[in-house]
Amino acid sequence: MVKVLFVCLGNICRSPMAEFVFKDMLQKQNLSDICLVASAGTSSEEAGNPVHRGTAAQLSMRNISCAGKRARKIVRSDYSEYDYLVGMERRNLADMLSFFGGDPAHKLFRLLDFSESPRDISDPWYTGDFERTYRDVSEGCKCFLEFLRREKKI
């Protein structure tokens, strides 16, 4: 089983969006049973809070549920628990590198680094553009799934 943890700052906008978009992609391709997917934040500021209404709205428009999801902060055991820890921007990667004390097993990635146009995913908490975030997350998840297939992980 491949284990994936999507990571952003607060775990209420981008990383839960990636978690549920990726779960939806896996479910539609009958791959849910071979991939465990979750999300977390590098900050504890939003811990316990539900998914941001802007993210929930984007998911709902596409019939993707995020019901019951509550924000959580990454913990040290996440590094050993997950095969891929996928951040949304360079800052998330830097925070994870610091928190985990490096990346000796090469598990840390940025989601859109799997795409043909590597870049950060802007935080809609600040931009207000949840539609753009959805497009970027969807692109990244699609490319990440293709990467996993090429690597024969799924």
N, CA, C and O atoms as a GROMACS GRO file, in nm:
protein
  616
    1MET      N    1   0.084  -0.118   0.000
    1MET     CA    2   0.000   0.000   0.000
    1MET      C    3   0.088   0.124   0.000
    1MET      O    4   0.184   0.134   0.077
    2VAL      N    5   0.054   0.219  -0.087
    2VAL     CA    6   0.124   0.347  -0.095
    2VAL      C    7   0.054   0.444   0.000
    2VAL      O    8  -0.069   0.457  -0.002
    3LYS      N    9   0.132   0.513   0.082
    3LYS     CA   10   0.076   0.607   0.179
    3LYS      C   11   0.122   0.749   0.145
    3LYS      O   12   0.241   0.776   0.133
    4VAL      N   13   0.022   0.838   0.129
    4VAL     CA   14   0.048   0.975   0.084
    4VAL      C   15  -0.009   1.073   0.186
    4VAL      O   16  -0.125   1.061   0.228
    5LEU      N   17   0.073   1.170   0.225
    5LEU     CA   18   0.028   1.278   0.312
    5LEU      C   19   0.047   1.410   0.238
    5LEU      O   20   0.159   1.448   0.207
    6PHE      N   21  -0.064   1.479   0.211
    6PHE     CA   22  -0.058   1.612   0.151
    6PHE      C   23  -0.044   1.714   0.263
    6PHE      O   24  -0.109   1.702   0.367
    7VAL      N   25   0.041   1.815   0.242
    7VAL     CA   26   0.074   1.909   0.349
    7VAL      C   27   0.068   2.054   0.298
    7VAL      O   28   0.120   2.086   0.192
    8CYS      N   29   0.002   2.139   0.377
    8CYS     CA   30   0.006   2.283   0.354
    8CYS      C   31   0.028   2.351   0.489
    8CYS      O   32   0.072   2.285   0.584
    9LEU      N   33   0.000   2.477   0.499
    9LEU     CA   34   0.026   2.549   0.624
    9LEU      C   35  -0.072   2.511   0.735
    9LEU      O   36  -0.031   2.463   0.841
   10GLY      N   37  -0.200   2.532   0.711
   10GLY     CA   38  -0.299   2.512   0.818
   10GLY      C   39  -0.384   2.389   0.808
   10GLY      O   40  -0.453   2.353   0.904
   11ASN      N   41  -0.382   2.321   0.693
   11ASN     CA   42  -0.462   2.200   0.669
   11ASN      C   43  -0.612   2.228   0.666
   11ASN      O   44  -0.693   2.147   0.709
   12ILE      N   45  -0.647   2.348   0.613
   12ILE     CA   46  -0.789   2.375   0.596
   12ILE      C   47  -0.824   2.411   0.451
   12ILE      O   48  -0.942   2.411   0.415
   13CYS      N   49  -0.725   2.441   0.368
   13CYS     CA   50  -0.753   2.482   0.229
   13CYS      C   51  -0.691   2.385   0.128
   13CYS      O   52  -0.760   2.298   0.075
   14ARG      N   53  -0.562   2.401   0.101
   14ARG     CA   54  -0.498   2.329  -0.009
   14ARG      C   55  -0.476   2.180   0.017
   14ARG      O   56  -0.511   2.098  -0.068
   15SER      N   57  -0.420   2.145   0.132
   15SER     CA   58  -0.390   2.002   0.152
   15SER      C   59  -0.516   1.917   0.167
   15SER      O   60  -0.518   1.805   0.115
   16PRO      N   61  -0.622   1.964   0.235
   16PRO     CA   62  -0.743   1.881   0.234
   16PRO      C   63  -0.807   1.876   0.094
   16PRO      O   64  -0.868   1.775   0.057
   17MET      N   65  -0.793   1.985   0.017
   17MET     CA   66  -0.843   1.981  -0.120
   17MET      C   67  -0.770   1.872  -0.198
   17MET      O   68  -0.832   1.792  -0.267
   18ALA      N   69  -0.637   1.868  -0.185
   18ALA     CA   70  -0.558   1.765  -0.253
   18ALA      C   71  -0.596   1.625  -0.202
   18ALA      O   72  -0.608   1.532  -0.281
   19GLU      N   73  -0.613   1.612  -0.071
   19GLU     CA   74  -0.650   1.482  -0.014
   19GLU      C   75  -0.777   1.429  -0.078
   19GLU      O   76  -0.781   1.315  -0.123
   20PHE      N   77  -0.881   1.510  -0.083
   20PHE     CA   78  -1.010   1.462  -0.132
   20PHE      C   79  -1.018   1.455  -0.284
   20PHE      O   80  -1.090   1.370  -0.336
   21VAL      N   81  -0.948   1.540  -0.355
   21VAL     CA   82  -0.941   1.529  -0.501
   21VAL      C   83  -0.868   1.400  -0.537
   21VAL      O   84  -0.912   1.326  -0.626
   22PHE      N   85  -0.757   1.373  -0.469
   22PHE     CA   86  -0.680   1.252  -0.500
   22PHE      C   87  -0.759   1.127  -0.463
   22PHE      O   88  -0.759   1.030  -0.539
   23LYS      N   89  -0.826   1.128  -0.349
   23LYS     CA   90  -0.911   1.014  -0.311
   23LYS      C   91  -1.019   0.990  -0.415
   23LYS      O   92  -1.048   0.875  -0.449
   24ASP      N   93  -1.078   1.098  -0.467
   24ASP     CA   94  -1.182   1.086  -0.569
   24ASP      C   95  -1.124   1.025  -0.696
   24ASP      O   96  -1.186   0.938  -0.757
   25MET      N   97  -1.006   1.069  -0.738
   25MET     CA   98  -0.941   1.012  -0.856
   25MET      C   99  -0.914   0.863  -0.838
   25MET      O  100  -0.939   0.783  -0.927
   26LEU      N  101  -0.863   0.828  -0.721
   26LEU     CA  102  -0.834   0.687  -0.692
   26LEU      C  103  -0.961   0.603  -0.694
   26LEU      O  104  -0.963   0.493  -0.749
   27GLN      N  105  -1.066   0.655  -0.632
   27GLN     CA  106  -1.193   0.582  -0.625
   27GLN      C  107  -1.248   0.558  -0.765
   27GLN      O  108  -1.296   0.448  -0.795
   28LYS      N  109  -1.243   0.659  -0.851
   28LYS     CA  110  -1.296   0.647  -0.986
   28LYS      C  111  -1.217   0.548  -1.072
   28LYS      O  112  -1.266   0.499  -1.173
   29GLN      N  113  -1.093   0.519  -1.030
   29GLN     CA  114  -1.009   0.425  -1.104
   29GLN      C  115  -0.991   0.293  -1.028
   29GLN      O  116  -0.904   0.213  -1.060
   30ASN      N  117  -1.075   0.272  -0.928
   30ASN     CA  118  -1.072   0.150  -0.846
   30ASN      C  119  -0.934   0.125  -0.785
   30ASN      O  120  -0.886   0.011  -0.784
   31LEU      N  121  -0.872   0.230  -0.734
   31LEU     CA  122  -0.739   0.219  -0.674
   31LEU      C  123  -0.739   0.253  -0.525
   31LEU      O  124  -0.633   0.256  -0.462
   32SER      N  125  -0.856   0.279  -0.469
   32SER     CA  126  -0.864   0.323  -0.330
   32SER      C  127  -0.804   0.225  -0.231
   32SER      O  128  -0.750   0.265  -0.128
   33ASP      N  129  -0.814   0.096  -0.262
   33ASP     CA  130  -0.768  -0.006  -0.167
   33ASP      C  131  -0.617  -0.024  -0.165
   33ASP      O  132  -0.565  -0.098  -0.081
   34ILE      N  133  -0.546   0.042  -0.256
   34ILE     CA  134  -0.400   0.026  -0.258
   34ILE      C  135  -0.327   0.157  -0.226
   34ILE      O  136  -0.204   0.165  -0.240
   35CYS      N  137  -0.401   0.257  -0.184
   35CYS     CA  138  -0.338   0.387  -0.154
   35CYS      C  139  -0.410   0.452  -0.036
   35CYS      O  140  -0.531   0.474  -0.041
   36LEU      N  141  -0.336   0.481   0.068
   36LEU     CA  142  -0.387   0.552   0.185
   36LEU      C  143  -0.352   0.700   0.168
   36LEU      O  144  -0.237   0.734   0.143
   37VAL      N  145  -0.452   0.787   0.182
   37VAL     CA  146  -0.433   0.930   0.158
   37VAL      C  147  -0.484   1.010   0.276
   37VAL      O  148  -0.593   0.984   0.327
   38ALA      N  149  -0.405   1.107   0.321
   38ALA     CA  150  -0.444   1.195   0.431
   38ALA      C  151  -0.382   1.332   0.407
   38ALA      O  152  -0.312   1.353   0.308
   39SER      N  153  -0.408   1.425   0.499
   39SER     CA  154  -0.347   1.558   0.489
   39SER      C  155  -0.322   1.614   0.628
   39SER      O  156  -0.383   1.572   0.726
   40ALA      N  157  -0.230   1.710   0.633
   40ALA     CA  158  -0.193   1.775   0.759
   40ALA      C  159  -0.134   1.912   0.728
   40ALA      O  160  -0.109   1.945   0.612
   41GLY      N  161  -0.113   1.990   0.832
   41GLY     CA  162  -0.053   2.121   0.817
   41GLY      C  163   0.079   2.131   0.891
   41GLY      O  164   0.107   2.051   0.981
   42THR      N  165   0.160   2.227   0.854
   42THR     CA  166   0.286   2.248   0.925
   42THR      C  167   0.267   2.334   1.049
   42THR      O  168   0.357   2.345   1.133
   43SER      N  169   0.150   2.396   1.060
   43SER     CA  170   0.118   2.482   1.175
   43SER      C  171   0.004   2.420   1.255
   43SER      O  172  -0.079   2.348   1.200
   44SER      N  173   0.002   2.447   1.383
   44SER     CA  174  -0.109   2.398   1.466
   44SER      C  175  -0.219   2.503   1.480
   44SER      O  176  -0.318   2.481   1.551
   45GLU      N  177  -0.203   2.616   1.412
   45GLU     CA  178  -0.295   2.728   1.425
   45GLU      C  179  -0.441   2.692   1.396
   45GLU      O  180  -0.531   2.743   1.462
   46GLU      N  181  -0.465   2.605   1.300
   46GLU     CA  182  -0.601   2.567   1.262
   46GLU      C  183  -0.641   2.428   1.313
   46GLU      O  184  -0.750   2.381   1.281
   47ALA      N  185  -0.556   2.364   1.390
   47ALA     CA  186  -0.583   2.227   1.436
   47ALA      C  187  -0.722   2.215   1.497
   47ALA      O  188  -0.761   2.295   1.582
   48GLY      N  189  -0.795   2.114   1.452
   48GLY     CA  190  -0.930   2.088   1.499
   48GLY      C  191  -1.039   2.156   1.420
   48GLY      O  192  -1.156   2.122   1.434
   49ASN      N  193  -1.001   2.252   1.336
   49ASN     CA  194  -1.101   2.324   1.256
   49ASN      C  195  -1.142   2.245   1.132
   49ASN      O  196  -1.063   2.165   1.082
   50PRO      N  197  -1.264   2.267   1.083
   50PRO     CA  198  -1.307   2.199   0.961
   50PRO      C  199  -1.242   2.260   0.838
   50PRO      O  200  -1.174   2.363   0.846
   51VAL      N  201  -1.262   2.197   0.725
   51VAL     CA  202  -1.213   2.247   0.597
   51VAL      C  203  -1.274   2.385   0.571
   51VAL      O  204  -1.392   2.407   0.600
   52HIS      N  205  -1.195   2.476   0.519
   52HIS     CA  206  -1.241   2.612   0.487
   52HIS      C  207  -1.362   2.604   0.393
   52HIS      O  208  -1.367   2.519   0.305
   53ARG      N  209  -1.457   2.693   0.413
   53ARG     CA  210  -1.580   2.691   0.333
   53ARG      C  211  -1.552   2.707   0.183
   53ARG      O  212  -1.626   2.652   0.101
   54GLY      N  213  -1.447   2.780   0.147
   54GLY     CA  214  -1.412   2.796   0.005
   54GLY      C  215  -1.365   2.665  -0.057
   54GLY      O  216  -1.400   2.634  -0.171
   55THR      N  217  -1.286   2.590   0.016
   55THR     CA  218  -1.242   2.458  -0.030
   55THR      C  219  -1.361   2.363  -0.035
   55THR      O  220  -1.379   2.292  -0.134
   56ALA      N  221  -1.441   2.362   0.070
   56ALA     CA  222  -1.559   2.274   0.075
   56ALA      C  223  -1.652   2.303  -0.042
   56ALA      O  224  -1.709   2.211  -0.101
   57ALA      N  225  -1.669   2.430  -0.077
   57ALA     CA  226  -1.757   2.468  -0.188
   57ALA      C  227  -1.702   2.416  -0.321
   57ALA      O  228  -1.778   2.363  -0.402
   58GLN      N  229  -1.572   2.431  -0.344
   58GLN     CA  230  -1.513   2.382  -0.468
   58GLN      C  231  -1.529   2.230  -0.480
   58GLN      O  232  -1.562   2.178  -0.586
   59LEU      N  233  -1.507   2.160  -0.370
   59LEU     CA  234  -1.523   2.015  -0.372
   59LEU      C  235  -1.669   1.976  -0.393
   59LEU      O  236  -1.699   1.887  -0.472
   60SER      N  237  -1.759   2.043  -0.323
   60SER     CA  238  -1.902   2.014  -0.334
   60SER      C  239  -1.954   2.033  -0.476
   60SER      O  240  -2.037   1.955  -0.523
   61MET      N  241  -1.905   2.136  -0.546
   61MET     CA  242  -1.947   2.160  -0.684
   61MET      C  243  -1.911   2.043  -0.775
   61MET      O  244  -1.968   2.027  -0.883
   62ARG      N  245  -1.818   1.961  -0.731
   62ARG     CA  246  -1.772   1.846  -0.810
   62ARG      C  247  -1.814   1.714  -0.746
   62ARG      O  248  -1.761   1.607  -0.778
   63ASN      N  249  -1.910   1.724  -0.655
   63ASN     CA  250  -1.963   1.606  -0.585
   63ASN      C  251  -1.856   1.528  -0.509
   63ASN      O  252  -1.858   1.405  -0.506
   64ILE      N  253  -1.763   1.602  -0.449
   64ILE     CA  254  -1.658   1.541  -0.366
   64ILE      C  255  -1.684   1.585  -0.223
   64ILE      O  256  -1.690   1.705  -0.194
   65SER      N  257  -1.698   1.490  -0.135
   65SER     CA  258  -1.725   1.520   0.006
   65SER      C  259  -1.596   1.528   0.086
   65SER      O  260  -1.502   1.452   0.065
   66CYS      N  261  -1.594   1.624   0.179
   66CYS     CA  262  -1.483   1.635   0.274
   66CYS      C  263  -1.539   1.631   0.416
   66CYS      O  264  -1.476   1.677   0.511
   67ALA      N  265  -1.658   1.576   0.429
   67ALA     CA  266  -1.729   1.572   0.557
   67ALA      C  267  -1.644   1.506   0.665
   67ALA      O  268  -1.582   1.402   0.642
   68GLY      N  269  -1.643   1.567   0.780
   68GLY     CA  270  -1.573   1.510   0.896
   68GLY      C  271  -1.426   1.544   0.905
   68GLY      O  272  -1.364   1.518   1.008
   69LYS      N  273  -1.368   1.601   0.801
   69LYS     CA  274  -1.225   1.634   0.803
   69LYS      C  275  -1.199   1.748   0.901
   69LYS      O  276  -1.267   1.850   0.898
   70ARG      N  277  -1.102   1.729   0.987
   70ARG     CA  278  -1.056   1.831   1.081
   70ARG      C  279  -0.907   1.850   1.062
   70ARG      O  280  -0.833   1.753   1.042
   71ALA      N  281  -0.863   1.973   1.069
   71ALA     CA  282  -0.722   2.005   1.050
   71ALA      C  283  -0.638   1.942   1.161
   71ALA      O  284  -0.679   1.932   1.276
   72ARG      N  285  -0.517   1.900   1.122
   72ARG     CA  286  -0.420   1.852   1.219
   72ARG      C  287  -0.281   1.896   1.176
   72ARG      O  288  -0.255   1.922   1.059
   73LYS      N  289  -0.194   1.904   1.274
   73LYS     CA  290  -0.054   1.940   1.248
   73LYS      C  291   0.026   1.812   1.224
   73LYS      O  292  -0.005   1.707   1.280
   74ILE      N  293   0.128   1.822   1.141
   74ILE     CA  294   0.217   1.708   1.120
   74ILE      C  295   0.281   1.668   1.254
   74ILE      O  296   0.301   1.751   1.342
   75VAL      N  297   0.312   1.540   1.265
   75VAL     CA  298   0.381   1.487   1.382
   75VAL      C  299   0.505   1.413   1.332
   75VAL      O  300   0.511   1.372   1.216
   76ARG      N  301   0.602   1.395   1.418
   76ARG     CA  302   0.729   1.333   1.378
   76ARG      C  303   0.710   1.196   1.314
   76ARG      O  304   0.781   1.162   1.219
   77SER      N  305   0.615   1.118   1.364
   77SER     CA  306   0.594   0.982   1.311
   77SER      C  307   0.539   0.983   1.168
   77SER      O  308   0.542   0.879   1.101
   78ASP      N  309   0.490   1.097   1.120
   78ASP     CA  310   0.441   1.103   0.981
   78ASP      C  311   0.552   1.069   0.883
   78ASP      O  312   0.527   1.010   0.778
   79TYR      N  313   0.675   1.107   0.916
   79TYR     CA  314   0.785   1.081   0.822
   79TYR      C  315   0.804   0.932   0.801
   79TYR      O  316   0.827   0.888   0.688
   80SER      N  317   0.796   0.854   0.906
   80SER     CA  318   0.813   0.709   0.890
   80SER      C  319   0.685   0.641   0.843
   80SER      O  320   0.690   0.535   0.781
   81GLU      N  321   0.571   0.701   0.872
   81GLU     CA  322   0.441   0.642   0.838
   81GLU      C  323   0.408   0.652   0.690
   81GLU      O  324   0.350   0.560   0.633
   82TYR      N  325   0.445   0.763   0.626
   82TYR     CA  326   0.406   0.788   0.487
   82TYR      C  327   0.521   0.770   0.390
   82TYR      O  328   0.637   0.794   0.424
   83ASP      N  329   0.487   0.726   0.268
   83ASP     CA  330   0.586   0.709   0.162
   83ASP      C  331   0.614   0.840   0.089
   83ASP      O  332   0.726   0.865   0.043
   84TYR      N  333   0.511   0.924   0.080
   84TYR     CA  334   0.521   1.054   0.012
   84TYR      C  335   0.458   1.160   0.100
   84TYR      O  336   0.343   1.147   0.143
   85LEU      N  337   0.533   1.266   0.128
   85LEU     CA  338   0.482   1.383   0.200
   85LEU      C  339   0.489   1.498   0.100
   85LEU      O  340   0.596   1.548   0.067
   86VAL      N  341   0.372   1.539   0.052
   86VAL     CA  342   0.363   1.627  -0.063
   86VAL      C  343   0.312   1.765  -0.022
   86VAL      O  344   0.195   1.782   0.011
   87GLY      N  345   0.401   1.862  -0.025
   87GLY     CA  346   0.366   2.000   0.010
   87GLY      C  347   0.308   2.076  -0.107
   87GLY      O  348   0.321   2.035  -0.222
   88MET      N  349   0.245   2.187  -0.075
   88MET     CA  350   0.181   2.269  -0.177
   88MET      C  351   0.271   2.381  -0.228
   88MET      O  352   0.250   2.434  -0.337
   89GLU      N  353   0.372   2.417  -0.150
   89GLU     CA  354   0.462   2.526  -0.188
   89GLU      C  355   0.599   2.504  -0.124
   89GLU      O  356   0.616   2.420  -0.036
   90ARG      N  357   0.695   2.582  -0.170
   90ARG     CA  358   0.833   2.570  -0.119
   90ARG      C  359   0.839   2.590   0.032
   90ARG      O  360   0.916   2.524   0.101
   91ARG      N  361   0.759   2.681   0.082
   91ARG     CA  362   0.758   2.706   0.227
   91ARG      C  363   0.719   2.580   0.305
   91ARG      O  364   0.776   2.551   0.410
   92ASN      N  365   0.622   2.506   0.253
   92ASN     CA  366   0.583   2.381   0.320
   92ASN      C  367   0.699   2.282   0.322
   92ASN      O  368   0.722   2.215   0.423
   93LEU      N  369   0.772   2.274   0.211
   93LEU     CA  370   0.888   2.184   0.206
   93LEU      C  371   0.994   2.226   0.306
   93LEU      O  372   1.049   2.142   0.376
   94ALA      N  373   1.022   2.356   0.313
   94ALA     CA  374   1.122   2.406   0.408
   94ALA      C  375   1.079   2.378   0.551
   94ALA      O  376   1.160   2.338   0.634
   95ASP      N  377   0.951   2.399   0.580
   95ASP     CA  378   0.900   2.371   0.714
   95ASP      C  379   0.910   2.223   0.749
   95ASP      O  380   0.946   2.187   0.861
   96MET      N  381   0.878   2.137   0.652
   96MET     CA  382   0.889   1.993   0.676
   96MET      C  383   1.033   1.950   0.695
   96MET      O  384   1.063   1.869   0.783
   97LEU      N  385   1.123   2.002   0.613
   97LEU     CA  386   1.265   1.969   0.627
   97LEU      C  387   1.315   2.005   0.767
   97LEU      O  388   1.388   1.928   0.830
   98SER      N  389   1.276   2.120   0.813
   98SER     CA  390   1.316   2.164   0.947
   98SER      C  391   1.252   2.076   1.055
   98SER      O  392   1.319   2.032   1.148
   99PHE      N  393   1.124   2.052   1.042
   99PHE     CA  394   1.050   1.975   1.143
   99PHE      C  395   1.100   1.832   1.153
   99PHE      O  396   1.119   1.779   1.262
  100PHE      N  397   1.123   1.769   1.037
  100PHE     CA  398   1.166   1.628   1.036
  100PHE      C  399   1.318   1.614   1.047
  100PHE      O  400   1.368   1.502   1.058
  101GLY      N  401   1.392   1.724   1.045
  101GLY     CA  402   1.537   1.716   1.056
  101GLY      C  403   1.603   1.666   0.930
  101GLY      O  404   1.706   1.599   0.937
  102GLY      N  405   1.545   1.698   0.815
  102GLY     CA  406   1.600   1.654   0.687
  102GLY      C  407   1.505   1.561   0.615
  102GLY      O  408   1.390   1.543   0.655
  103ASP      N  409   1.556   1.503   0.508
  103ASP     CA  410   1.477   1.411   0.426
  103ASP      C  411   1.566   1.299   0.375
  103ASP      O  412   1.587   1.285   0.254
  104PRO      N  413   1.620   1.217   0.467
  104PRO     CA  414   1.715   1.113   0.426
  104PRO      C  415   1.655   1.007   0.332
  104PRO      O  416   1.728   0.948   0.254
  105ALA      N  417   1.525   0.983   0.340
  105ALA     CA  418   1.461   0.881   0.255
  105ALA      C  419   1.400   0.942   0.128
  105ALA      O  420   1.336   0.871   0.050
  106HIS      N  421   1.420   1.072   0.106
  106HIS     CA  422   1.371   1.141  -0.015
  106HIS      C  423   1.221   1.122  -0.034
  106HIS      O  424   1.175   1.074  -0.137
  107LYS      N  425   1.146   1.161   0.068
  107LYS     CA  426   1.000   1.147   0.068
  107LYS      C  427   0.927   1.279   0.050
  107LYS      O  428   0.806   1.279   0.030
  108LEU      N  429   0.998   1.390   0.056
  108LEU     CA  430   0.935   1.521   0.051
  108LEU      C  431   0.931   1.575  -0.091
  108LEU      O  432   1.033   1.578  -0.161
  109PHE      N  433   0.813   1.619  -0.133
  109PHE     CA  434   0.792   1.669  -0.268
  109PHE      C  435   0.699   1.790  -0.263
  109PHE      O  436   0.633   1.816  -0.162
  110ARG      N  437   0.696   1.863  -0.373
  110ARG     CA  438   0.599   1.971  -0.392
  110ARG      C  439   0.504   1.922  -0.501
  110ARG      O  440   0.549   1.872  -0.604
  111LEU      N  441   0.375   1.935  -0.480
  111LEU     CA  442   0.275   1.873  -0.569
  111LEU      C  443   0.294   1.909  -0.716
  111LEU      O  444   0.293   1.820  -0.801
  112LEU      N  445   0.312   2.034  -0.746
  112LEU     CA  446   0.322   2.071  -0.888
  112LEU      C  447   0.461   2.047  -0.947
  112LEU      O  448   0.484   2.078  -1.064
  113ASP      N  449   0.554   1.993  -0.868
  113ASP     CA  450   0.681   1.949  -0.927
  113ASP      C  451   0.661   1.824  -1.012
  113ASP      O  452   0.749   1.788  -1.090
  114PHE      N  453   0.546   1.757  -0.997
  114PHE     CA  454   0.515   1.641  -1.081
  114PHE      C  455   0.457   1.684  -1.215
  114PHE      O  456   0.442   1.601  -1.305
  115SER      N  457   0.425   1.812  -1.229
  115SER     CA  458   0.364   1.863  -1.353
  115SER      C  459   0.471   1.911  -1.450
  115SER      O  460   0.589   1.916  -1.417
  116GLU      N  461   0.427   1.948  -1.569
  116GLU     CA  462   0.518   2.004  -1.669
  116GLU      C  463   0.551   2.150  -1.640
  116GLU      O  464   0.641   2.208  -1.700
  117SER      N  465   0.477   2.208  -1.545
  117SER     CA  466   0.498   2.348  -1.509
  117SER      C  467   0.514   2.361  -1.358
  117SER      O  468   0.422   2.405  -1.289
  118PRO      N  469   0.632   2.320  -1.305
  118PRO     CA  470   0.653   2.323  -1.160
  118PRO      C  471   0.634   2.463  -1.102
  118PRO      O  472   0.687   2.562  -1.155
  119ARG      N  473   0.559   2.470  -0.994
  119ARG     CA  474   0.532   2.598  -0.928
  119ARG      C  475   0.464   2.573  -0.795
  119ARG      O  476   0.420   2.461  -0.766
  120ASP      N  477   0.456   2.678  -0.714
  120ASP     CA  478   0.381   2.672  -0.589
  120ASP      C  479   0.232   2.680  -0.619
  120ASP      O  480   0.190   2.734  -0.722
  121ILE      N  481   0.152   2.626  -0.529
  121ILE     CA  482   0.008   2.644  -0.533
  121ILE      C  483  -0.023   2.757  -0.435
  121ILE      O  484   0.003   2.745  -0.315
  122SER      N  485  -0.078   2.865  -0.487
  122SER     CA  486  -0.107   2.982  -0.404
  122SER      C  487  -0.208   2.947  -0.296
  122SER      O  488  -0.298   2.866  -0.317
  123ASP      N  489  -0.191   3.008  -0.181
  123ASP     CA  490  -0.280   2.984  -0.068
  123ASP      C  491  -0.408   3.067  -0.084
  123ASP      O  492  -0.402   3.190  -0.079
  124PRO      N  493  -0.523   3.001  -0.104
  124PRO     CA  494  -0.646   3.077  -0.125
  124PRO      C  495  -0.695   3.148   0.001
  124PRO      O  496  -0.783   3.233  -0.006
  125TRP      N  497  -0.637   3.114   0.115
  125TRP     CA  498  -0.669   3.188   0.237
  125TRP      C  499  -0.633   3.336   0.216
  125TRP      O  500  -0.702   3.425   0.265
  126TYR      N  501  -0.523   3.359   0.142
  126TYR     CA  502  -0.477   3.495   0.116
  126TYR      C  503  -0.528   3.550  -0.017
  126TYR      O  504  -0.560   3.669  -0.027
  127THR      N  505  -0.537   3.464  -0.121
  127THR     CA  506  -0.577   3.512  -0.254
  127THR      C  507  -0.728   3.518  -0.271
  127THR      O  508  -0.779   3.599  -0.348
  128GLY      N  509  -0.800   3.431  -0.200
  128GLY     CA  510  -0.945   3.420  -0.217
  128GLY      C  511  -0.986   3.346  -0.343
  128GLY      O  512  -1.105   3.330  -0.370
  129ASP      N  513  -0.888   3.299  -0.421
  129ASP     CA  514  -0.916   3.234  -0.549
  129ASP      C  515  -0.915   3.081  -0.534
  129ASP      O  516  -0.819   3.014  -0.572
  130PHE      N  517  -1.022   3.029  -0.479
  130PHE     CA  518  -1.033   2.884  -0.456
  130PHE      C  519  -1.047   2.807  -0.586
  130PHE      O  520  -1.009   2.690  -0.594
  131GLU      N  521  -1.103   2.871  -0.688
  131GLU     CA  522  -1.116   2.806  -0.819
  131GLU      C  523  -0.978   2.779  -0.879
  131GLU      O  524  -0.952   2.670  -0.930
  132ARG      N  525  -0.890   2.878  -0.873
  132ARG     CA  526  -0.754   2.860  -0.925
  132ARG      C  527  -0.681   2.752  -0.845
  132ARG      O  528  -0.611   2.668  -0.902
  133THR      N  529  -0.698   2.755  -0.715
  133THR     CA  530  -0.636   2.653  -0.631
  133THR      C  531  -0.686   2.515  -0.670
  133THR      O  532  -0.608   2.420  -0.678
  134TYR      N  533  -0.816   2.503  -0.694
  134TYR     CA  534  -0.872   2.374  -0.736
  134TYR      C  535  -0.807   2.328  -0.868
  134TYR      O  536  -0.769   2.212  -0.880
  135ARG      N  537  -0.795   2.417  -0.964
  135ARG     CA  538  -0.734   2.380  -1.092
  135ARG      C  539  -0.590   2.333  -1.072
  135ARG      O  540  -0.550   2.232  -1.129
  136ASP      N  541  -0.512   2.407  -0.991
  136ASP     CA  542  -0.373   2.368  -0.966
  136ASP      C  543  -0.364   2.235  -0.891
  136ASP      O  544  -0.282   2.150  -0.926
  137VAL      N  545  -0.447   2.218  -0.790
  137VAL     CA  546  -0.447   2.093  -0.713
  137VAL      C  547  -0.486   1.976  -0.803
  137VAL      O  548  -0.423   1.870  -0.797
  138SER      N  549  -0.587   1.994  -0.886
  138SER     CA  550  -0.631   1.886  -0.977
  138SER      C  551  -0.520   1.849  -1.074
  138SER      O  552  -0.495   1.731  -1.098
  139GLU      N  553  -0.454   1.950  -1.129
  139GLU     CA  554  -0.341   1.925  -1.220
  139GLU      C  555  -0.232   1.847  -1.147
  139GLU      O  556  -0.180   1.747  -1.198
  140GLY      N  557  -0.197   1.892  -1.027
  140GLY     CA  558  -0.093   1.825  -0.951
  140GLY      C  559  -0.130   1.682  -0.915
  140GLY      O  560  -0.046   1.592  -0.926
  141CYS      N  561  -0.253   1.660  -0.873
  141CYS     CA  562  -0.296   1.524  -0.836
  141CYS      C  563  -0.294   1.431  -0.956
  141CYS      O  564  -0.253   1.315  -0.945
  142LYS      N  565  -0.338   1.480  -1.070
  142LYS     CA  566  -0.337   1.399  -1.193
  142LYS      C  567  -0.194   1.361  -1.229
  142LYS      O  568  -0.166   1.245  -1.259
  143CYS      N  569  -0.104   1.458  -1.224
  143CYS     CA  570   0.037   1.432  -1.257
  143CYS      C  571   0.103   1.340  -1.154
  143CYS      O  572   0.185   1.256  -1.188
  144PHE      N  573   0.067   1.358  -1.028
  144PHE     CA  574   0.121   1.271  -0.922
  144PHE      C  575   0.074   1.127  -0.943
  144PHE      O  576   0.153   1.033  -0.926
  145LEU      N  577  -0.051   1.109  -0.978
  145LEU     CA  578  -0.103   0.974  -1.006
  145LEU      C  579  -0.029   0.911  -1.124
  145LEU      O  580   0.005   0.793  -1.120
  146GLU      N  581  -0.004   0.990  -1.227
  146GLU     CA  582   0.072   0.940  -1.342
  146GLU      C  583   0.214   0.902  -1.300
  146GLU      O  584   0.267   0.801  -1.346
  147PHE      N  585   0.275   0.981  -1.213
  147PHE     CA  586   0.408   0.951  -1.161
  147PHE      C  587   0.407   0.817  -1.086
  147PHE      O  588   0.494   0.733  -1.108
  148LEU      N  589   0.310   0.798  -0.999
  148LEU     CA  590   0.300   0.672  -0.924
  148LEU      C  591   0.285   0.553  -1.017
  148LEU      O  592   0.341   0.446  -0.992
  149ARG      N  593   0.211   0.571  -1.124
  149ARG     CA  594   0.196   0.462  -1.224
  149ARG      C  595   0.328   0.435  -1.295
  149ARG      O  596   0.368   0.320  -1.310
  150ARG      N  597   0.396   0.542  -1.338
  150ARG     CA  598   0.525   0.524  -1.407
  150ARG      C  599   0.626   0.453  -1.317
  150ARG      O  600   0.705   0.371  -1.362
  151GLU      N  601   0.622   0.487  -1.189
  151GLU     CA  602   0.714   0.427  -1.092
  151GLU      C  603   0.670   0.290  -1.046
  151GLU      O  604   0.736   0.225  -0.965
  152LYS      N  605   0.554   0.246  -1.098
  152LYS     CA  606   0.497   0.114  -1.065
  152LYS      C  607   0.468   0.101  -0.915
  152LYS      O  608   0.486  -0.006  -0.856
  153LYS      N  609   0.424   0.212  -0.857
  153LYS     CA  610   0.385   0.212  -0.715
  153LYS      C  611   0.238   0.174  -0.700
  153LYS      O  612   0.196   0.123  -0.596
  154ILE      N  613   0.161   0.199  -0.806
  154ILE     CA  614   0.020   0.156  -0.805
  154ILE      C  615  -0.014   0.095  -0.940
  154ILE      O  616  -0.128   0.053  -0.962
   0.00000   0.00000   0.00000
